[in-house]
Amino acid sequence: MPNSKSRAIRYAPLALTAVAAVWGGAFVVMKDAIESQPIVDFLGTRFVIAALVMIAAKPSVLKQIRGSLLWQGLVLGTLMTIAYYTQTVGLKMTTAAISGFVTGLYVVISPLLIWLLLKIKVSGKIWIGVALSLAGLGFISINPQNFSFEWPQLWLVACAFFFSLHIAGLAKWSPKQDAYALTVVQLATVGVINMVWAGAQGYHAPVGTFGWFAILFTAVFSTAIAFFVQTWAQGVMDSSRVAILLTSETVFAALISVGSGQEVLKLQTLIGGALIVGAMLVVEWPGKNRTSMALPVENLPH
């Protein structure tokens, strides 16, 4: 009968794929909401509510927020804040088509940082997955008739770098900490930084029923639940695999956009989606070292 450790390793990829699906849907939900509310105000409201929801669901978590968990969560939350800000600036200064591809560079940067900073060897299978994911992101995101690279896109490169630092930080710290408490600190950090920033400029609340729906949907599903799953998953599986699995967000966003009538299905989207799914199959195909990054059973969140 499988123990807790083997069950966690088995279900973590499925949970991360579900997170990617939620994030893909959130992109569609947020599109109109952000046009009626400044991005800093939106992010502040979203992340503060997400942190409060997690605290309300488990008030005892506050007793665990101390020592190394507190400062590690503050560092990770700050990295997330910078990543979201640089992404927003980049999106405003370049095309949406290019932004998806450049931000997706974290799938390449993450394994490099994990190798350089954490001295964790990246297998050949992971690099094959990285190559397939990058090619898939390119097919989905790039318009071949309007491809260019200008200096504003460096904001998106910075975004990919800081998201990669966040992934590497989780790889180092998440296995040793309670995933729930660490997630609460991260989300609260992002929320407070953005709310202070928004307050200094004059806070704007969500507009209308749809504005609040977008806030609540992203706060509960694509923030509180999603980041908890990511934090937990990086305690039980290789972080390079995590990065590759999360690239499927692009596939889900494309499918949901097509399904909602926002975009038309293109052949390059199908090819890109197939390449990303292929990357996921490559990195998840059973092998001899599948559990090399797993943490001891006694450290699993409960």
Kinemage of the C-alpha trace (Angstrom):
@kinemage 1
@onewidth
@group {chain A} dominant
@subgroup {mainchain}
@vectorlist {calphas} color= white
{ca met a 1} P 0.000 0.000 0.000
{ca pro a 2} L 1.567 3.370 -0.973
{ca asn a 3} L 2.787 5.569 1.898
{ca ser a 4} L 2.261 9.323 2.267
{ca lys a 5} L 5.509 10.131 0.489
{ca ser a 6} L 4.772 8.067 -2.627
{ca arg a 7} L 1.188 9.363 -2.810
{ca ala a 8} L 2.439 12.952 -2.646
{ca ile a 9} L 4.942 12.346 -5.452
{ca arg a 10} L 2.221 10.689 -7.543
{ca tyr a 11} L -0.394 13.425 -7.156
{ca ala a 12} L 1.847 16.516 -7.184
{ca pro a 13} L 2.103 16.650 -11.038
{ca leu a 14} L -1.688 16.381 -11.353
{ca ala a 15} L -2.149 19.133 -8.769
{ca leu a 16} L 0.306 21.410 -10.585
{ca thr a 17} L -1.469 20.818 -13.893
{ca ala a 18} L -4.723 21.830 -12.205
{ca val a 19} L -2.982 24.998 -10.954
{ca ala a 20} L -1.863 25.780 -14.510
{ca ala a 21} L -5.461 25.333 -15.703
{ca val a 22} L -6.742 27.745 -13.036
{ca trp a 23} L -4.057 30.302 -13.932
{ca gly a 24} L -4.969 29.967 -17.598
{ca gly a 25} L -8.596 30.682 -16.750
{ca ala a 26} L -7.625 33.568 -14.479
{ca phe a 27} L -5.905 35.307 -17.388
{ca val a 28} L -9.243 35.442 -19.210
{ca val a 29} L -11.135 36.552 -16.088
{ca met a 30} L -8.625 39.298 -15.255
{ca lys a 31} L -8.474 40.795 -18.742
{ca asp a 32} L -11.478 43.119 -18.353
{ca ala a 33} L -11.121 43.649 -14.595
{ca ile a 34} L -7.633 45.129 -14.857
{ca glu a 35} L -8.831 47.665 -17.423
{ca ser a 36} L -11.176 49.177 -14.828
{ca gln a 37} L -8.841 48.987 -11.806
{ca pro a 38} L -5.125 49.876 -11.553
{ca ile a 39} L -2.947 46.758 -11.494
{ca val a 40} L -1.319 47.603 -8.140
{ca asp a 41} L -4.746 48.047 -6.539
{ca phe a 42} L -5.959 44.800 -8.129
{ca leu a 43} L -2.938 42.810 -6.935
{ca gly a 44} L -3.082 44.314 -3.455
{ca thr a 45} L -6.772 43.462 -3.025
{ca arg a 46} L -6.324 40.001 -4.535
{ca phe a 47} L -3.374 38.951 -2.389
{ca val a 48} L -4.648 40.451 0.885
{ca ile a 49} L -7.966 38.618 0.482
{ca ala a 50} L -6.098 35.404 -0.409
{ca ala a 51} L -3.989 35.621 2.757
{ca leu a 52} L -7.052 36.382 4.912
{ca val a 53} L -8.946 33.433 3.402
{ca met a 54} L -6.097 31.072 4.290
{ca ile a 55} L -5.854 32.472 7.822
{ca ala a 56} L -9.632 32.195 8.309
{ca ala a 57} L -9.552 28.583 7.105
{ca lys a 58} L -6.755 27.710 9.540
{ca pro a 59} L -6.283 30.339 12.298
{ca ser a 60} L -3.678 28.178 14.069
{ca val a 61} L -1.291 28.903 11.186
{ca leu a 62} L -0.432 32.248 12.827
{ca lys a 63} L 1.388 30.383 15.632
{ca gln a 64} L 3.787 28.903 13.063
{ca ile a 65} L 4.799 32.207 11.513
{ca arg a 66} L 8.089 32.913 13.236
{ca gly a 67} L 11.827 32.459 12.880
{ca ser a 68} L 13.216 31.210 9.591
{ca leu a 69} L 9.757 30.612 8.095
{ca leu a 70} L 8.887 34.283 8.533
{ca trp a 71} L 11.979 35.748 6.895
{ca gln a 72} L 12.016 33.123 4.131
{ca gly a 73} L 8.367 33.884 3.346
{ca leu a 74} L 9.136 37.618 3.286
{ca val a 75} L 11.988 37.064 0.805
{ca leu a 76} L 9.850 34.818 -1.434
{ca gly a 77} L 6.928 37.240 -1.261
{ca thr a 78} L 9.174 40.143 -2.235
{ca leu a 79} L 10.463 38.169 -5.233
{ca met a 80} L 6.858 37.508 -6.272
{ca thr a 81} L 6.018 41.207 -5.934
{ca ile a 82} L 8.921 42.254 -8.179
{ca ala a 83} L 8.038 39.542 -10.711
{ca tyr a 84} L 4.404 40.688 -10.964
{ca tyr a 85} L 5.411 44.349 -11.230
{ca thr a 86} L 7.997 43.812 -13.975
{ca gln a 87} L 5.510 41.635 -15.851
{ca thr a 88} L 2.886 44.389 -15.722
{ca val a 89} L 5.299 47.068 -16.941
{ca gly a 90} L 6.463 44.793 -19.757
{ca leu a 91} L 2.907 44.015 -20.824
{ca lys a 92} L 2.125 47.720 -21.095
{ca met a 93} L 5.196 48.419 -23.226
{ca thr a 94} L 5.163 45.504 -25.664
{ca thr a 95} L 2.736 43.213 -27.490
{ca ala a 96} L 0.776 40.494 -25.756
{ca ala a 97} L 2.058 37.954 -28.280
{ca ile a 98} L 5.712 38.484 -27.362
{ca ser a 99} L 5.049 38.855 -23.622
{ca gly a 100} L 3.853 35.277 -23.220
{ca phe a 101} L 6.993 33.888 -24.802
{ca val a 102} L 9.488 36.128 -22.967
{ca thr a 103} L 7.872 35.587 -19.554
{ca gly a 104} L 7.907 31.846 -20.262
{ca leu a 105} L 11.705 31.956 -20.294
{ca tyr a 106} L 11.510 30.977 -16.606
{ca val a 107} L 11.289 27.392 -17.849
{ca val a 108} L 14.888 27.784 -19.048
{ca ile a 109} L 16.185 30.114 -16.329
{ca ser a 110} L 14.866 28.023 -13.413
{ca pro a 111} L 16.962 24.890 -14.086
{ca leu a 112} L 20.039 27.075 -14.623
{ca leu a 113} L 19.562 28.881 -11.287
{ca ile a 114} L 18.842 25.626 -9.474
{ca trp a 115} L 22.067 24.178 -10.894
{ca leu a 116} L 24.173 27.285 -10.204
{ca leu a 117} L 22.781 28.312 -6.808
{ca leu a 118} L 21.679 25.021 -5.274
{ca lys a 119} L 24.210 22.716 -6.972
{ca ile a 120} L 21.398 20.356 -7.987
{ca lys a 121} L 22.185 18.454 -11.181
{ca val a 122} L 19.607 18.802 -13.953
{ca ser a 123} L 19.044 15.597 -15.912
{ca gly a 124} L 19.094 15.297 -19.691
{ca lys a 125} L 15.389 14.452 -19.647
{ca ile a 126} L 14.639 17.793 -17.986
{ca trp a 127} L 16.619 19.686 -20.624
{ca ile a 128} L 14.652 17.904 -23.377
{ca gly a 129} L 11.478 19.030 -21.617
{ca val a 130} L 12.839 22.577 -21.369
{ca ala a 131} L 13.554 22.669 -25.116
{ca leu a 132} L 10.099 21.321 -26.004
{ca ser a 133} L 8.381 23.762 -23.628
{ca leu a 134} L 10.291 26.730 -24.992
{ca ala a 135} L 9.422 25.746 -28.562
{ca gly a 136} L 5.774 25.306 -27.573
{ca leu a 137} L 5.659 28.709 -25.872
{ca gly a 138} L 7.105 30.228 -29.026
{ca phe a 139} L 4.453 28.675 -31.268
{ca ile a 140} L 1.615 29.800 -28.993
{ca ser a 141} L 2.870 33.305 -28.197
{ca ile a 142} L 4.771 34.624 -31.217
{ca asn a 143} L 3.205 36.169 -34.280
{ca pro a 144} L 5.761 35.417 -37.035
{ca gln a 145} L 4.616 38.453 -39.022
{ca asn a 146} L 5.299 40.876 -36.164
{ca phe a 147} L 8.295 39.537 -34.257
{ca ser a 148} L 10.735 42.008 -32.790
{ca phe a 149} L 12.743 42.408 -29.603
{ca glu a 150} L 13.068 45.882 -28.117
{ca trp a 151} L 14.437 47.165 -24.827
{ca pro a 152} L 11.014 47.349 -23.052
{ca gln a 153} L 10.883 43.564 -23.338
{ca leu a 154} L 13.789 43.442 -20.891
{ca trp a 155} L 11.145 44.074 -18.219
{ca leu a 156} L 9.670 40.687 -19.142
{ca val a 157} L 13.100 39.049 -19.043
{ca ala a 158} L 13.436 40.492 -15.523
{ca cys a 159} L 10.000 39.045 -14.716
{ca ala a 160} L 11.095 35.581 -15.865
{ca phe a 161} L 14.291 35.917 -13.820
{ca phe a 162} L 12.473 36.836 -10.600
{ca phe a 163} L 9.871 34.090 -11.065
{ca ser a 164} L 12.817 31.708 -11.520
{ca leu a 165} L 14.421 33.007 -8.319
{ca his a 166} L 11.100 32.363 -6.575
{ca ile a 167} L 11.044 28.788 -7.867
{ca ala a 168} L 14.660 28.251 -6.786
{ca gly a 169} L 13.887 29.731 -3.362
{ca leu a 170} L 10.970 27.348 -2.921
{ca ala a 171} L 13.212 24.465 -3.970
{ca lys a 172} L 15.629 25.311 -1.150
{ca trp a 173} L 13.247 26.313 1.644
{ca ser a 174} L 9.883 24.639 1.048
{ca pro a 175} L 10.936 21.066 2.036
{ca lys a 176} L 11.992 22.310 5.489
{ca gln a 177} L 8.924 24.417 6.265
{ca asp a 178} L 5.184 24.000 6.634
{ca ala a 179} L 3.769 24.688 3.160
{ca tyr a 180} L 0.571 26.308 4.446
{ca ala a 181} L 2.300 28.790 6.753
{ca leu a 182} L 4.961 29.637 4.157
{ca thr a 183} L 2.247 30.344 1.581
{ca val a 184} L 0.381 32.673 3.957
{ca val a 185} L 3.520 34.757 4.563
{ca gln a 186} L 4.274 34.988 0.836
{ca leu a 187} L 0.765 36.095 -0.099
{ca ala a 188} L 0.519 38.567 2.780
{ca thr a 189} L 3.844 40.097 1.748
{ca val a 190} L 2.706 40.642 -1.847
{ca gly a 191} L -0.644 42.011 -0.667
{ca val a 192} L 0.773 44.466 1.877
{ca ile a 193} L 3.469 45.836 -0.472
{ca asn a 194} L 0.918 46.454 -3.222
{ca met a 195} L -1.706 47.918 -0.873
{ca val a 196} L 0.820 50.369 0.597
{ca trp a 197} L 1.822 51.344 -2.939
{ca ala a 198} L -1.818 51.679 -4.012
{ca gly a 199} L -2.670 53.704 -0.903
{ca ala a 200} L 0.133 56.159 -1.600
{ca gln a 201} L -1.380 56.848 -5.028
{ca gly a 202} L -5.022 56.757 -3.936
{ca tyr a 203} L -6.610 53.296 -3.693
{ca his a 204} L -9.272 52.286 -6.244
{ca ala a 205} L -11.687 49.489 -5.313
{ca pro a 206} L -12.883 46.837 -7.801
{ca val a 207} L -15.555 48.129 -10.172
{ca gly a 208} L -18.938 46.422 -10.390
{ca thr a 209} L -20.022 42.831 -9.907
{ca phe a 210} L -17.580 41.437 -12.461
{ca gly a 211} L -14.690 43.350 -10.887
{ca trp a 212} L -15.360 41.747 -7.507
{ca phe a 213} L -15.903 38.346 -9.125
{ca ala a 214} L -12.483 38.608 -10.762
{ca ile a 215} L -10.908 39.592 -7.440
{ca leu a 216} L -12.545 36.767 -5.478
{ca phe a 217} L -11.918 34.135 -8.158
{ca thr a 218} L -8.244 34.988 -8.479
{ca ala a 219} L -7.800 35.465 -4.715
{ca val a 220} L -9.246 32.082 -3.720
{ca phe a 221} L -8.466 29.796 -6.652
{ca ser a 222} L -5.492 31.227 -8.534
{ca thr a 223} L -3.744 32.656 -5.462
{ca ala a 224} L -4.546 31.002 -2.117
{ca ile a 225} L -5.102 27.462 -3.400
{ca ala a 226} L -2.730 27.649 -6.375
{ca phe a 227} L 0.298 29.020 -4.526
{ca phe a 228} L -0.240 26.612 -1.646
{ca val a 229} L -0.191 23.723 -4.128
{ca gln a 230} L 2.969 25.081 -5.771
{ca thr a 231} L 4.724 25.567 -2.409
{ca trp a 232} L 3.728 22.058 -1.294
{ca ala a 233} L 4.641 20.446 -4.628
{ca gln a 234} L 8.139 21.920 -4.598
{ca gly a 235} L 8.705 20.134 -1.320
{ca val a 236} L 8.109 16.749 -2.914
{ca met a 237} L 9.336 16.981 -6.514
{ca asp a 238} L 12.093 18.394 -8.712
{ca ser a 239} L 11.661 22.144 -9.221
{ca ser a 240} L 12.688 21.939 -12.877
{ca arg a 241} L 9.733 19.606 -13.439
{ca val a 242} L 7.521 22.098 -11.606
{ca ala a 243} L 8.555 24.888 -14.005
{ca ile a 244} L 7.844 22.734 -17.055
{ca leu a 245} L 4.445 21.589 -15.794
{ca leu a 246} L 3.427 25.179 -15.083
{ca thr a 247} L 4.076 26.164 -18.711
{ca ser a 248} L 0.851 24.344 -19.550
{ca glu a 249} L -0.821 27.516 -18.243
{ca thr a 250} L -0.251 28.920 -21.745
{ca val a 251} L -2.116 25.985 -23.287
{ca phe a 252} L -5.083 26.339 -20.939
{ca ala a 253} L -5.207 30.113 -21.457
{ca ala a 254} L -5.297 29.597 -25.229
{ca leu a 255} L -8.016 26.920 -25.013
{ca ile a 256} L -10.173 28.980 -22.639
{ca ser a 257} L -9.708 32.096 -24.780
{ca val a 258} L -10.840 30.156 -27.833
{ca gly a 259} L -13.744 28.592 -25.939
{ca ser a 260} L -14.925 31.991 -24.684
{ca gly a 261} L -14.700 33.520 -28.159
{ca gln a 262} L -11.828 35.899 -27.340
{ca glu a 263} L -9.464 34.267 -29.831
{ca val a 264} L -9.595 32.064 -32.928
{ca leu a 265} L -7.942 28.645 -32.826
{ca lys a 266} L -4.823 28.604 -35.000
{ca leu a 267} L -2.650 25.775 -36.253
{ca gln a 268} L 0.393 27.220 -34.452
{ca thr a 269} L -1.576 27.130 -31.183
{ca leu a 270} L -2.290 23.427 -31.680
{ca ile a 271} L 1.380 22.740 -32.482
{ca gly a 272} L 2.560 24.735 -29.477
{ca gly a 273} L 0.119 22.984 -27.176
{ca ala a 274} L 1.228 19.590 -28.466
{ca leu a 275} L 4.892 20.464 -27.808
{ca ile a 276} L 4.166 21.561 -24.223
{ca val a 277} L 2.115 18.428 -23.548
{ca gly a 278} L 5.018 16.439 -25.026
{ca ala a 279} L 7.404 18.185 -22.623
{ca met a 280} L 5.174 17.251 -19.684
{ca leu a 281} L 5.088 13.616 -20.814
{ca val a 282} L 8.876 13.544 -21.175
{ca val a 283} L 9.593 14.859 -17.675
{ca glu a 284} L 6.850 12.756 -16.074
{ca trp a 285} L 7.704 9.490 -17.832
{ca pro a 286} L 8.657 6.926 -15.166
{ca gly a 287} L 12.390 6.605 -14.637
{ca lys a 288} L 14.944 5.363 -12.163
{ca asn a 289} L 15.419 8.693 -10.385
{ca arg a 290} L 11.841 9.918 -10.160
{ca thr a 291} L 11.980 10.342 -6.375
{ca ser a 292} L 15.420 11.908 -6.066
{ca met a 293} L 14.021 15.263 -4.966
{ca ala a 294} L 11.429 13.905 -2.560
{ca leu a 295} L 11.602 14.982 1.055
{ca pro a 296} L 11.296 12.681 4.089
{ca val a 297} L 7.784 11.608 4.989
{ca glu a 298} L 7.898 13.379 8.343
{ca asn a 299} L 8.357 16.750 6.587
{ca leu a 300} L 5.259 16.469 4.427
{ca pro a 301} L 2.582 19.115 5.125
{ca his a 302} L -0.392 17.895 7.117
